[in-house]
Amino acid sequence: MNKKLFYRFDQGRVLPSLIGLGADFIPDDMYREQHNRLLVVRQLSIWANTKEKKIIATRGFLKSFDVLALKGELASALRLVLSYGLVKREYNSFLLSEVDLIKKVKYLIDRNAQTICSDDSLRTLILSLEEYFPSIR
């Protein structure tokens, strides 16, 4: 349990914590310039242990995905979803429903098909996502 992150979530800072805005940026252990979304998603999963908190976690997660997608940060949006997939296997899902998330991911992929086709790292991310969310295919 990461008390600092739990405090941020309790203060309504789910979105900035997931995206890594300003003081909410946590350097990844290996890639210091990248935000450690896996840590944040894992802690959010633990924090969201009641229905009320699951609602907050779901809204914050989906809004974070939307913000990253609207900013054109395709890789970051997909990595956020991949982090959720990894955490979902280890812990329980904290999203009330994955249907909206899958729709958003499919739309993002369709909208950026040309970019994805020309970027090996994005294609690899999508293949990884398909392991956790087969319905993305």
C-alpha positions, 0 to 999 in steps of 0.5 A: 500500500502506497500511502502517498498515492492513496492520499492523492486518490482520496483527494480526487487526484486519480486523473493526474496520478494516472497521467503523471501531471506535474507533482503527480509524475512518478519516474519509472524504475527503468525508464526514468523519463516515463511515468510509472503508470503500472505502479499507479494502476496497481495502487488504484486497484488496491485502493478501489476496494469498495463500490464507491471507490470503484466508481471514482477509479473507473471514472478517473481511469476512463477520463485519463485515457480520454485525456491522453487520446485527445492530446495525441499521446497514443502510446501513453494511452495504450500503455495505460490500458496495458498497465490495467491489463497487467494489474487485472491479472494479478489483482481483481479488476477495479473497473465497473465495466470494461465495455466502455474501455474496449470501445474507446481503445477500438475507436482510438486504434481505428482513428489512428490506423495509418500511424499505427501501421507505420510504427512498430512500437505501437503495433507491438503495444496493440498485440500486447493489449490483445493478450489481455483484451481479446475483444480488441481484435 
